[in-house]
């Protein structure tokens, strides 16, 4: 299976994906800002929505922010800390409707809003889930004062609706050996059976379900398994439900310690033993942002002609500087220099990243509404 790697701004953090668009967040002039880009685009993030809320740098790492985020369907949900106050809000990506939510505090033991220590980058703190009701009140299901996972070495954290968490904490000879389970009062550890061979694992969440993406190294390739994940801390149980698997080459960048995101379409699936269809997921793309801030995209569906053409264009290397010419060829050297300067400027009159969508649109004088179909 083919995949592609896109350079990304180290100060923009991936939130999720909707259809062919990626969404991220960062800060601009110390204010919180949402960003957007095409999943195929080789260019930079473009500002999508700015909020008049200060965003703080997290103490736990170099460029992390006091932000937790999630995305469900067309809604982005954000929790961010401004000094001693925690803001929770949502933004619809189509209407850009901004909804500020009030906090439902003290609903769980150890929950204390002023001390909420969010971090978007360092997975050793925790992952936080945000739920809110029709009255625009929200509940933060976990906080750092009530629960921390120790010794996380190779995964982000999965959190279920009961506020329980799971992560990978130990490897042996490159193979995942042990996982940690916990909630506010229990810390447990479980060994992976010998017949389950995983070398990396990452987690993702939607409104209801938790998913895992596992990586198994083979001789010349890598097998990725996308599974629905259920687990229980009191029962020390883990269940990997219906799975889809994909094979990629061995150069696929690692997704250790980072979450992954995927887009899909719900479809009806007919099973002969059942009278009614069940709902299945038709996968489109899997994406993750590496620790080196590149974005890796794995297309699962068939690409359109324009999408394939653009990916081919992206392989064209940017023109290099003209080669050196012997000093005795003075006239030829001056002529080559002017041809290079004026010829190159006539073809590339924009400052956008080489072969980004903006570069192509401006160079070919295409409409701003141009999109890959």
KELUMLO-871233 format. One record per atom (N, C-alpha, C): x, y, z. Coordinates in steps of 0.001 Angstrom, whole numbers, padded with zeros to 6 digits, always signed. Example, Ala and Ser with C-alpha at 12.3 -4.5 7.8 and 13.67 -1.06 7.14 Angstrom:
// residues 2
+013190-005690+007800 +012300-004500+007800 +013200-003300+007800 +012850-002250+007080 +013670-001060+007140 +012900+000030+007870 
END
This chain:
// residues 373
+000840-001189+000000 +000000+000000+000000 +000879+001245+000000 +000468+002240-000756 +001243+003468-000894 +000910+004438+000232 +001894+005182+000681 +001671+006250+001649 +002558+007425+001272 +002294+008598+001847 +003146+009746+001547 +003370+010559+002808 +004490+011280+002832 +004909+012050+004001 +004933+013521+003621 +004291+014353+004456 +004191+015784+004208 +004929+016537+005305 +005773+017504+004952 +006411+018311+006005 +005366+019137+006740 +005608+019428+008012 +004626+020163+008796 +005311+021137+009725 +004580+022170+010117 +005061+023168+011065 +005164+022532+012456 +006334+022587+013108 +006476+021947+014424 +005625+022587+015504 +005087+023776+015237 +004265+024467+016227 +002774+024331+015958 +002406+023489+015007 +001001+023182+014748 +000787+021704+015043 -000195+021403+015876 -000445+020046+016340 -001708+019510+015687 -001603+018329+015150 -002713+017718+014429 -003862+017374+015378 -005093+017782+015000 -006297+017465+015777 -007019+016270+015177 -007183+016288+013848 -007950+015221+013226 -008163+015489+011755 -009063+014706+011157 -009285+014736+009726 -010776+014672+009454 -011206+015431+008456 -012577+015319+007963 -012508+015295+006443 -012966+014198+005852 -012874+013998+004408 -011432+014218+003954 -011163+015223+003117 -009796+015429+002603 -009055+016561+003301 -009562+017012+004447 -008960+018150+005131 -008407+017749+006491 -007199+018238+006780 -006593+018060+008089 -006797+019329+008913 -006931+019167+010209 -007102+020300+011113 -006084+020207+012236 -005546+021368+012618 -004554+021428+013672 -004734+022687+014493 -003960+022808+015562 -004029+024007+016387 -002630+024460+016768 -002532+025721+017142 -001283+026299+017597 -001581+027647+018213 -000581+028485+018307 -000825+029823+018835 -000262+030865+017885 -000966+031998+017803 -000564+033120+016971 -000699+034377+017814 +000416+035072+018013 +000428+036248+018887 -000118+035909+020266 +000306+034740+020776 -000067+034232+022094 -001533+033842+022193 -002295+033925+021110 -003698+033542+021099 -003855+032167+020446 -004928+031471+020835 -005198+030155+020272 -005687+030282+018833 -005197+029405+017957 -005536+029483+016538 -005711+028082+015974 -006754+027902+015149 -006972+026654+014434 -006433+026776+013015 -005916+025681+012471 -005336+025668+011137 -005951+024534+010310 -005808+024683+008984 -006409+023725+008056 -005476+023535+006868 -005470+022341+006290 -004745+022100+005052 -005321+020867+004374 -005147+020783+003063 -005561+019585+002346 -004688+018420+002772 -005268+017243+002839 -004515+016068+003239 -003381+015763+002266 -003508+016207+001019 -002478+015958+000010 -001445+017082-000058 -001759+018229+000517 -000980+019435+000257 +000421+019358+000848 +001400+019682+000022 +002785+019716+000444 +003150+021047+001087 +002191+021984+001165 +002457+023316+001675 +002204+023457+003160 +002194+024711+003611 +002041+025004+005026 +000568+025031+005428 +000346+024978+006742 -000993+025139+007290 -001502+026558+007010 -002801+026692+006815 -003420+028000+006642 -004331+028281+007820 -004333+029533+008275 -005161+029904+009418 -006633+029680+009098 -007335+029041+010030 -008727+028688+009827 -009665+029443+010765 -009281+029572+012037 -010156+030214+013013 -009306+030661+014194 -009447+031905+014605 -008697+032440+015737 -009642+032723+016893 -009177+032461+018109 -009974+032658+019316 -009242+033633+020227 -009972+034576+020795 -009360+035569+021685 -009139+034986+023074 -008403+033892+023100 -008057+033241+024362 -006551+033029+024372 -005904+033496+025416 -004470+033266+025531 -004202+031775+025717 -003129+031303+025142 -002764+029900+025299 -001368+029827+025883 -001198+028997+026890 +000057+028915+027622 +000933+027785+027108 +002204+027977+027213 +003161+026923+026907 +003185+025931+028055 +003210+024639+027724 +003246+023613+028758 +004638+023512+029372 +004675+023248+030668 +005963+023166+031355 +006710+021867+031068 +005987+020845+030570 +006566+019505+030530 +007430+019246+029299 +007368+020100+028272 +008177+019846+027093 +008478+021168+026395 +009306+021112+025366 +009858+022329+024766 +008816+023184+024068 +007972+022573+023230 +007034+023388+022455 +005584+022937+022578 +005267+022159+023620 +003880+021768+023840 +003055+022924+024388 +001732+022822+024267 +000820+023841+024763 -000146+023225+025761 -000697+024071+026630 -001713+023620+027586 -003038+023445+026859 -003123+022421+026031 -004296+022206+025192 -004573+020707+025104 -005845+020339+025198 -006306+019003+024842 -007381+019180+023785 -007433+018279+022804 -008351+018464+021684 -008972+017152+021277 -010104+017243+020616 -010727+016085+019990 -011570+016586+018831 -011900+015677+017930 -012697+016044+016763 -013677+014929+016482 -014954+015290+016385 -015978+014319+016053 -016839+014875+014936 -016878+014154+013822 -017627+014601+012659 -017137+015987+012246 -017989+017011+012267 -017570+018353+011825 -017250+019269+013003 -017161+018745+014207 -016970+019577+015391 -015596+019345+016007 -014863+020448+016215 -013597+020419+016937 -013864+020857+018368 -013362+020089+019336 -013542+020416+020744 -012184+020695+021366 -012104+021765+022108 -010834+022233+022650 -010970+022508+024140 -009978+022068+024897 -009812+022482+026284 -008434+023121+026394 -008384+024351+026889 -007100+025041+026981 -007041+025854+028260 -005854+025983+028819 -005699+026705+030081 -005090+028072+029838 -005700+029087+030452 -005206+030460+030422 -004934+030859+031866 -003668+030816+032249 -003272+031038+033635 -003993+030033+034528 -004880+030504+035426 -005542+029581+036342 -006948+029215+035910 -007333+029593+034705 -008691+029308+034251 -008657+028365+033057 -009582+027412+033047 -009660+026449+031957 -010845+026769+031065 -010582+026935+029761 -011623+027212+028775 -011959+025928+028032 -013223+025721+027787 -013672+024603+026965 -014624+025158+025923 -014384+024835+024653 -015242+025367+023595 -015242+024423+022406 -016162+024659+021489 -016239+023869+020267 -016382+024799+019076 -015907+024339+017918 -015999+025091+016663 -016466+024134+015580 -017510+024514+014839 -017956+023726+013702 -017130+024106+012485 -016553+023126+011802 -015627+023444+010707 -016339+023982+009478 -017647+023773+009339 -018373+024294+008192 -018926+025687+008469 -019631+025846+009582 -020269+027134+009890 -019350+028061+010671 -018260+027515+011255 -017361+028244+012146 -018106+028788+013365 -019196+028125+013734 -019927+028512+014932 -019099+028191+016162 -018902+029185+017011 -018089+029059+018216 -019017+028920+019426 -018815+027868+020217 -019632+027643+021401 -018728+027516+022613 -018862+028449+023563 -018109+028377+024812 -018930+027593+025831 -018271+026724+026571 -018971+025881+027539 -018551+026231+028955 -019475+026041+029879 -019188+026221+031290 -018767+024883+031876 -018079+024950+033004 -017518+023742+033593 -018448+023145+034635 -018622+021844+034595 -019271+021114+035673 -018165+020568+036573 -017931+021210+037678 -016798+020885+038536 -017187+019929+039663 -016157+019343+040277 -016291+018533+041480 -017220+017335+041318 -017315+016804+040085 -018177+015643+039882 -017426+014337+040105 -016118+014398+040101 -015328+013204+040380 -014298+013537+041469 -013937+012541+042243 -012942+012755+043292 -011636+013226+042675 -011062+014225+043284 -009766+014711+042817 -009852+015683+041668 -011065+015982+041199 -011174+016906+040063 -011060+018341+040560 -010127+019100+040042 -009930+020490+040458 -009566+021304+039236 -010491+022105+038755 -010301+022833+037508 -009082+023759+037504 -008855+024578+038558 -007719+025516+038489 -006375+024835+038332 -006262+023597+038788 -004977+022894+038726 -004860+021956+037531 -005768+022051+036595 -005749+021162+035441 -004473+021387+034633 -003671+020343+034483 -002368+020472+033827 -002419+019804+032460 -002922+020511+031480 -003040+019979+030132 -001696+019984+029420 -001545+019076+028466 -000394+019129+027580 -000733+018406+026289 -000483+019057+025157 -000860+018477+023876 +000209+017554+023320 +001381+017530+023915 +002501+016830+023276 +003065+015698+024129 +003229+015915+025412 +003921+014947+026251 +002916+013919+026766 +002991+012729+026276 +001987+011711+026631 +002166+011134+028015 +003176+011504+028719 +003341+011017+030072 +002386+011643+031061 +001644+012655+030660 +000645+013250+031552 -000636+012431+031464 -001425+012593+030466 -002643+011830+030278 -003332+012336+029019 -004346+011625+028607 -005242+012126+027570 -006555+012491+028249 -007155+013566+027817 -008369+014024+028471 -009541+013959+027495 -010670+013509+027975 -011880+013457+027172 -012847+014528+027645 -013539+015143+026716 -014487+016203+027052 -015877+015765+026614 -016809+015759+027533 -018215+015510+027215 -019018+016733+027626 -020035+017063+026872 -020874+018179+027308 -022312+017951+026898 -023233+018604+027632 -024651+018363+027431 -025296+019496+026637 -026612+019430+026466 -027320+020389+025630 -027365+021786+026235 -027098+021896+027514 -027112+023203+028174 -025754+023894+028119 -024859+023362+027308 -023528+023927+027123 -022702+023890+028408 -022870+022818+029160 -021999+022531+030282 -021148+021315+029919 -019946+021266+030440 -019072+020149+030075 -018508+019474+031316 -018091+018267+031120 -017453+017468+032166 -016107+016998+031643 -015047+017316+032370 -013723+016772+032060 -013584+015461+032826 -013430+014382+032102 -013521+013072+032735 -012267+012670+033502 -011125+013221+033138 -009889+012886+033840 -009098+014150+034100 -008314+014167+035163 -007351+015252+035350 -006065+014689+035927 -005025+015474+035841 -003701+014959+036185 -003529+014752+037683 -004380+015378+038495 -004240+015195+039934 -004784+013843+040390 -005715+013285+039613 -006323+012036+040034 -005634+010815+039434 -004916+011000+038321 -004385+009806+037673 -003246+010133+036716 -002167+009393+036832 -001079+009462+035860 -000630+008044+035521 -000290+007821+034272 +000289+006529+033894 +001806+006615+034015 +002435+005684+034690 +003895+005727+034839 +004612+005078+033663 +005803+005502+033408 +006736+004777+032544 +006231+004546+031124 +005505+005506+030565 +005035+005329+029189 +006236+005447+028255 +006450+004426+027439 +007634+004442+026584 +007309+004415+025104 +006156+003898+024710 +005989+003712+023267 +004552+003812+022776 +003706+004544+023458 +002366+004768+022917 +001770+006011+023544 +000742+006539+022896 -000072+007529+023577 -001029+006791+024502 -002010+007453+025043 -002884+006847+026036 -004290+006704+025475 -004901+005547+025677 -006305+005348+025341 -007134+005494+026606 -008266+006209+026500 -009152+006423+027636 -010547+006005+027230 -011192+005157+028050 -012554+004749+027719 -013575+005635+028431 -014856+005363+028243 -015896+006229+028786 -016028+006104+030301 -015397+005107+030886 -015396+004984+032336 -014228+005741+032972 -013439+006429+032153 -012296+007161+032685 -011099+006297+032954 -011106+005061+032444 -009970+004158+032605 -009010+004339+031435 -007748+004077+031686 -006732+004329+030672 -005846+003109+030468 -005230+003065+029290 -004324+001971+028947 -003201+002528+028079 -002009+001965+028216 -000881+002395+027383 +000176+001294+027370 +001096+001408+026446 +002226+000477+026364 +003343+000997+027253 +003906+000140+028096 +004971+000603+028987 +006267-000187+028866 +006250-001337+028183 +007480-002134+028146 +007588-002890+026825 +008805-002902+026302 +009120-003693+025114 +010283-004637+025415 +010360-005691+024629 +011481-006637+024752 +011889-007073+023359 +013125-006756+022979 +013621-007057+021627 +012714-006448+020548 +012239-005237+020831 +011409-004522+019858 +009949-004911+019865 +009586-005922+020627 +008202-006401+020677 +007509-005874+021924 +006237-005435+021778 +005481-004972+022932 +005262-006127+023899 +005673-005940+025133 +005594-007000+026133 +004551-006735+027208 +004395-005476+027627 +003536-005190+028781 +002770-003889+028564 +001522-003886+029063 +000686-002695+029010 +000249-002333+030418 -000015-001027+030621 -000458-000539+031926 -001934-000186+031862 -002672-000538+032921 -004079-000197+033070 -004210+000666+034321 -005183+001561+034314 -005363+002335+035534 -006554+003253+035501 -006984+003651+036690 -007915+004753+036850 -007454+005516+038083 -008340+006310+038679 -007908+007167+039781 -007475+006389+041018 -007849+005083+041109 -007503+004350+042318 -006773+003045+042088 -006595+002635+040836 -006011+001323+040542 -004863+001474+039544 -003767+000773+039784 -002658+000691+038846 -002350-000789+038620 -002567-001271+037406 -002348-002677+037097 -001497-002820+035840 -000892-003985+035667 -000050-004244+034508 -000401-005615+033937 -000373-005719+032613 -000699-006988+031978 +000290-007328+030886 +000723-008572+030822 +001646-009040+029790 +000884-009418+028523 +001478-009139+027368 +000885-009480+026077 +001187-010948+025776 +000175-011732+025389 +000433-013145+025053 +001475-013295+023950 +002221-014396+023989 +003304-014620+023045 +002826-014688+021596 +001570-015097+021386 +001078-015230+020015 +000668-013901+019392 +000651-012822+020180 +000351-011486+019652 +001658-010727+019504 +002095-010531+018269 +003379-009880+018003 +003120-008474+017472 +003324-007468+018316 +003193-006057+017942 +004486-005346+018287 +004889-004450+017410 +006112-003697+017662 +005847-002239+018013 +004717-001696+017603 +004287-000347+017981 +002772-000375+018117 +002246+000590+018878 +000795+000708+018995 +000436+002158+019285 -000666+002620+018674 -001177+003965+018914 -002685+003871+019074 -003294+004925+019647 -004715+004892+019935 -005416+006121+019371 -006718+005949+019119 -007552+007027+018605 -008945+006881+019202 -009707+007983+019243 -011038+007969+019846 -012034+008686+018943 -013271+008204+018948 -014343+009022+018409 -015343+009254+019544 -016563+009611+019229 -017529+009943+020269 -017831+008774+021196 -017751+007563+020683 -018157+006392+021456 -017038+005378+021616 -016297+005125+020543 -015370+004001+020500 -013914+004424+020646 -013094+003458+021022 -011643+003613+021046 -011053+002648+020026 -010032+003108+019296 -009406+002290+018262 -007910+002184+018522 -007326+001099+018053 -005881+000928+018143 -005313+000696+016746 -004111+001202+016532 -003360+000940+015302 -002060+000276+015724 -001901-000988+015379 -000694-001729+015757 +000171-001983+014537 +001435-002135+014798 +002429-002260+013723 +003239-003532+013962 +003293-004363+012947 +004065-005612+013039 +005120-005625+011948 +006378-005689+012343 +007474-005700+011387 +007681-007107+010852 +007840-007183+009538 +008167-008455+008907 +009460-008284+008134 +009784-009212+007248 +011089-009181+006586 +011308-007882+005810 +010454-007621+004819 +010654-006455+003962 +009478-005487+003987 +008555-005695+004882 +007405-004813+004931 +006866-004721+006357 +005793-003956+006509 +005145-003743+007803 +003656-003984+007623 +003058-004694+008563 +001614-004920+008554 +000983-004041+009638 +000007-003227+009243 -000730-002378+010165 -002103-002985+010417 -002504-003033+011694 -003806-003555+012085 -004602-002441+012747 -005752-002106+012166 -006654-001131+012763 -007804-001889+013409 -007964-001739+014724 -008938-002541+015472 -009757-001656+016395 -010972-002107+016663 -011795-001516+017709 -011336-002091+019046 -011126-001228+020027 -010510-001637+021287 -011477-001468+022452 -011610-002527+023256 -012365-002461+024503 -011478-002989+025626 -011525-002315+026786 -010722-002788+027905 -011397-002416+029222 -011056-003160+030255 -011606-002934+031587 -010491-003039+032600 -010337-002023+033430 -009294-002054+034451 -009628-003045+035568 -010844-003009+036142 -011128-003981+037216 -010973-005428+036774 -011333-005722+035524 -011236-007096+035028 -009897-007418+034390 -009044-006407+034263 -007740-006567+033609 -007896-007278+032260 -008833-006771+031447 -009130-007421+030172 -008984-006435+029026 -008540-006949+027890 -008417-006173+026661 -009015-006996+025534 -009860-006339+024731 -010479-007044+023603 -010280-006219+022341 -009691-006828+021338 -009514-006198+020039 -010592-006750+019110 -011530-005877+018714 -012655-006309+017901 -012312-006390+016426 -013323-006148+015580 -013134-006250+014131 -011917-005470+013678 -011090-006098+012869 -009827-005492+012445 -009733-005412+010934 -009030-004384+010476 -008630-004271+009073 -007115-004208+009045 -006484-004846+008063 -005028-004817+008023 -004542-004334+006658 -003364-003704+006672 -002769-003114+005481 -001276-003386+005515 -000686-003560+004360 +000750-003795+004253 +001422-002589+003617 +002469-002086+004258 +003244-000963+003732 +004715-001361+003758 +005552-000539+003125 +006972-000894+003103 +007638-000569+004438 +008830-001081+004599 +009528-001006+005887 +010033+000392+006220 +009902+001357+005295 +010366+002720+005553 +009298+003590+006213 +008115+003042+006491 +007058+003828+007128 +007563+004419+008439 +007452+005741+008632 +007922+006355+009888 +007177+005791+011095 +007812+005857+012224 +007244+005312+013446 +006124+006206+013975 +005105+005576+014591 +004068+006357+015268 +004127+006126+016780 +005312+005826+017284 +005477+005695+018724 +005123+007000+019429 +004373+006895+020522 +004055+008002+021428 +003160+009071+020826 +002553+008822+019678 +001663+009825+019077 +000311+009179+018782 -000773+009970+018814 -002077+009434+018410 -002176+009355+016895 -003118+008563+016411 -003396+008549+014978 -004851+008952+014781 -005190+009311+013551 -006547+009722+013201 -006921+009041+011892 -008208+008832+011665 -008610+008246+010403 -009985+008761+010010 -010232+008789+008714 -011534+009194+008189 -012212+007978+007590 -013546+007998+007643 -014288+006845+007172 -015703+007254+006807 -016384+006339+006158 -017796+006495+005830 -018545+005296+006390 -019667+005564+007049 -020465+004469+007582 -021292+003843+006467 -021234+002535+006358 -021954+001815+005305 -022702+000637+005917 -023773+000211+005254 -024508-000960+005686 -023842-002231+005184 -023665-003199+006060 -023007-004459+005719 -024012-005591+005907 -024216-006381+004871 -025152-007495+004924 -024436-008764+005359 -024955-009387+006422 -024443-010666+006905 -025541-011703+006730 -025202-012807+006116 -026213-013799+005736 -027016-014319+006921 -026403-014389+008088 -027088-014950+009259 -028013-013941+009937 -027974-012669+009491 -028803-011637+010107 -029813-011105+009112 -030987-010726+009619 -032035-010198+008741 -031772-008753+008350 -031220-007986+009253 -030967-006573+008984 -029475-006332+008801 -029167-005282+008071 -027765-004902+007860 -027182-004308+009138 -025898-004485+009325 -025202-003830+010421 -024350-002695+009847 -024008-001758+010701 -023229-000601+010265 -021740-000944+010300 -021064-000736+009170 -019624-000950+009091 -018914+000338+008717 -017590+000334+008821 -016783+001515+008494 -016015+001266+007209 -016200+002150+006238 -015431+002110+004999 -014316+003140+005130 -013103+002680+005329 -011974+003565+005632 -011542+004368+004419 -011084+005610+004673 -010578+006473+003611 -009087+006771+003795 -008716+007373+004942 -007325+007743+005186 -006971+007479+006640 -005715+007120+006869 -005127+007066+008205 -003990+008077+008232 -003947+008940+009255 -002892+009951+009350 -002336+009987+010764 -001060+010350+010874 -000468+010635+012179 +000681+011606+011998 +000961+012363+013051 +002038+013351+013051 +003196+012773+013840 +004351+012635+013216 +005494+011996+013862 +006113+012929+014890 +006995+012372+015715 +007678+013196+016719 +008591+014219+016056 +008957+013999+014795 +009764+014976+014052 +008880+015947+013275 +007544+015873+013521 +006553+016826+013010 +006202+016667+011545 +006597+015571+010906 +006063+015266+009583 +004687+014626+009745 +003851+014750+008720 +002541+014124+008739 +002552+012981+007739 +002234+011782+008220 +002213+010582+007386 +000756+010268+007051 +000475+010085+005766 -000884+009791+005301 -000880+008465+004564 -001790+007583+004964 -001944+006280+004324 -003320+006235+003674 -003408+006377+002345 -004717+006262+001688 -005189+004814+001727 -006406+004616+002179 -006981+003277+002219 -007971+003084+001077 -008605+004156+000654 -009509+004082-000490 -008735+004319-001780 -009382+004041-002919 -008772+004299-004217 -008714+005806-004465 -007603+006291-004977 -007437+007716-005243 -008048+008084-006583 -008489+009349-006682 -009003+009847-007953 -007840+010155-008883 -008160+010445-010143 -007118+010760-011121 -006373+012031-010739 -007106+013068-010294 -006442+014322-009929 -005593+014146-008676 -006030+013335-007715 -005232+013080-006518 -003940+012357-006871 -004039+011345-007726 -002834+010616-008150 -001894+011518-008934 -002470+012387-009774 -001642+013306-010560 -000887+014272-009655 -001571+014784-008630 -000906+015720-007721 +000217+015041-006943 -000020+013819-006483 +001033+013101-005778 +002240+012864-006677 +001989+012652-007981 +003095+012494-008925 +003848+013811-009099 +003114+014929-009167 +003764+016243-009296 +004654+016538-008091 +004223+016115-006926 +004997+016372-005716 +006360+015703-005745 +006524+014694-006590 +007810+013992-006672 +008838+014752-007492 +008401+015815-008204 +009340+016601-009015 +010237+017409-008086 +011544+017235-008153 +012439+017966-007245 +012505+019442-007598 +012675+020269-006583 +012811+021703-006812 +014109+021978-007568 +014082+022893-008571 +015304+023183-009345 +016436+023626-008435 +017591+023085-008692 +018758+023453-007896 +019453+024646-008532 +020464+025172-007843 +021243+026290-008387 +022009+025837-009612 +022342+026755-010546 +023049+026360-011768 +024419+025800-011455 +024865+024819-012219 +026186+024225-011972 +027304+025222-012276 +028461+024969-011664 +029608+025848-011887 +030092+025761-013327 +030535+026909-013865 +031027+026984-015234 +032474+027476-015197 +033376+026894-015976 +034779+027334-015969 +034904+028848-016143 +035871+029465-015419 +036002+030915-015417 +036325+031495-016788 +036982+030726-017649 +037357+031289-018956 +036131+031464-019854 +035008+030835-019520 +033793+030976-020322 +032946+032099-019724 +033508+033307-019686 +032862+034429-019010 +031508+034748-019644 +031489+034890-020984 +030250+035260-021665 +029165+034215-021427 +029540+032936-021579 +028568+031865-021354 +028082+031855-019906 +029001+032190-018981 +028631+032188-017576 +027606+033286-017279 +027819+034478-017805 +026870+035587-017589 +025536+035271-018233 +025564+034725-019470 +024322+034394-020175 +023537+033326-019411 +024255+032318-018920 +023579+031248-018163 +022953+031814-016894 +023689+032736-016236 +023183+033321-014992 +021884+034092-015232 +021853+034917-016274 +020643+035697-016557 +019494+034798-016992 +019810+033780-017780 +018745+032839-018164 +018171+032126-016946 +019054+031790-016033 +018595+031098-014811 +017711+032012-013967 +018188+033250-013742 +017447+034178-012880 +016096+034519-013475 +016111+035008-014724 +014857+035469-015318 +013972+034306-015733 +014559+033225-016190 +013760+032058-016567 +013087+031435-015376 +013820+031332-014278 +013247+030700-013083 +012177+031586-012476 +012383+032889-012490 +011385+033784-011915 +010111+033804-012742 +010263+033659-014043 +009064+033681-014884 +008198+032454-014654 +008816+031369-014190 +008060+030144-013963 +007605+030031-012511 +008367+030621-011608 +008016+030538-010201 +007977+031934-009612 +006826+032524-009601 +006678+033898-009135 +005987+033946-007780 +005906+032830-007092 +005222+032771-005808 +006183+032269-004747 +005856+032586-003510 +006716+032218-002394 +006266+030956-001682 +005194+030330-002156 +004679+029143-001479 +005624+027963-001672 +005481+026984-000785 +006341+025806-000827 +006244+025116-002189 +007385+024643-002676 +007469+024001-003984 +006426+022882-004111 +005634+022953-005173 +004621+021975-005537 +003506+021814-004490 +003346+022842-003632 +002148+022848-002792 +000946+023197-003663 -000263+023013-003152 -001450+023350-003939 -001501+024840-004249 -001105+025680-003276 -001076+027120-003539 -000070+027459-004623 +001086+026805-004602 +002098+027037-005634 +001543+026712-007016 +000888+025563-007138 +000340+025148-008434 -000780+026078-008881 -001667+026458-007951 -002779+027339-008313 -002276+028703-008787 -001281+029258-008078 -000778+030579-008460 +000065+030515-009726 +000882+029490-009862 +001739+029370-011045 +000923+029166-012310 -000142+028359-012223 -000976+028072-013389 -002194+028979-013476 -002271+029980-012567 -003387+030943-012565 -004734+030226-012438 -004803+029221-011571 -006037+028505-011319 -006889+029260-010307 -008170+028966-010293 -009079+029599-009341 -008730+029167-007924 -008992+030077-006974 -008780+029728-005566 -009701+028619-005111 -010763+028403-005856 -011709+027338-005514 -011272+025976-006020 -010130+025935-006709 -009648+024665-007241 -009422+023669-006109 -009890+022460-006288 -009712+021402-005298 -009534+020075-006001 -008875+019154-005314 -008701+017822-005868 -010015+017060-005761 -010436+016452-006839 -011696+015701-006858 -011424+014234-007170 
END
